[in-house]
Amino acid sequence: SSASSSSSSISTQSVSSHQMVGAHDEDSWQLISINQVEFKIIGDCSRCAMIEIDPLSGENAAKGALRTLASYRRNHSEILFGK
């Protein structure tokens, strides 16, 4: 993590206070603040398969979220979710 000032940042307090965040808004974020600790965004974030696992059963729920993301957010072998 690295402290920095940026015009393109959002605090988790704003999000948890029901601020509307649009699809893929996180792509333009340069700084995230969580409990007054600032994290500088330094690169892409690839998505793992855990979003397809049912947390209660541990089984593959296969809802197609990764397939959908891969259809338009693929970078080589990675499926990107934010920066």
C-alpha positions in Angstrom: 0.0 0.0 0.0 1.1 3.5 -0.7 -0.4 6.8 0.5 -1.1 9.2 -2.3 -3.6 11.9 -3.3 -5.8 11.5 -6.4 -8.8 13.0 -8.0 -10.1 9.5 -8.9 -10.6 7.9 -5.5 -13.5 6.5 -3.6 -13.8 5.7 0.1 -15.5 2.4 1.3 -17.6 4.6 3.6 -19.1 6.2 0.6 -19.9 2.9 -1.0 -21.3 1.4 2.2 -23.4 4.5 2.6 -25.3 3.5 -0.6 -23.4 5.6 -3.0 -24.2 4.4 -6.5 -21.1 3.0 -8.2 -21.5 2.2 -11.9 -20.3 -0.9 -13.8 -16.5 -0.8 -14.1 -16.1 2.5 -12.2 -13.2 0.7 -10.4 -11.2 0.8 -13.6 -10.6 4.5 -13.2 -9.8 4.4 -9.4 -6.3 5.3 -8.5 -6.7 5.2 -4.7 -8.9 3.3 -2.3 -9.3 4.3 1.3 -10.4 1.6 3.9 -10.7 2.6 7.5 -8.5 5.7 6.9 -5.7 3.6 5.3 -5.1 4.5 1.7 -4.1 2.0 -1.0 -2.7 3.1 -4.3 -3.9 1.1 -7.3 -0.9 0.0 -9.3 -2.2 -2.5 -11.9 -4.9 -4.8 -13.2 -6.6 -7.3 -10.9 -7.3 -10.7 -12.4 -10.3 -12.7 -11.2 -10.0 -16.2 -9.7 -12.5 -19.0 -10.0 -13.7 -18.6 -6.3 -16.6 -16.4 -7.4 -18.1 -19.6 -8.9 -17.9 -21.6 -5.6 -20.9 -21.8 -3.3 -19.5 -20.7 0.1 -21.9 -23.0 2.0 -21.5 -26.2 0.1 -18.0 -25.7 -1.3 -19.3 -26.9 -4.7 -19.0 -25.2 -8.0 -22.1 -23.1 -8.5 -21.2 -22.4 -12.1 -23.5 -19.4 -12.5 -21.5 -18.2 -15.5 -20.0 -15.0 -14.0 -16.5 -15.8 -15.2 -17.7 -16.8 -18.6 -19.6 -13.5 -18.9 -16.5 -11.5 -17.7 -14.2 -13.4 -20.1 -16.4 -12.5 -23.0 -15.3 -8.8 -22.8 -12.7 -8.5 -20.0 -10.0 -11.0 -21.1 -6.4 -10.1 -21.3 -4.5 -13.2 -22.6 -5.2 -16.0 -20.1 -6.5 -13.6 -17.3 -10.0 -12.3 -16.8 -9.7 -8.8 -15.5 -11.9 -7.3 -12.7 -10.8 -3.7 -12.1 -7.4 -2.2 -12.1 
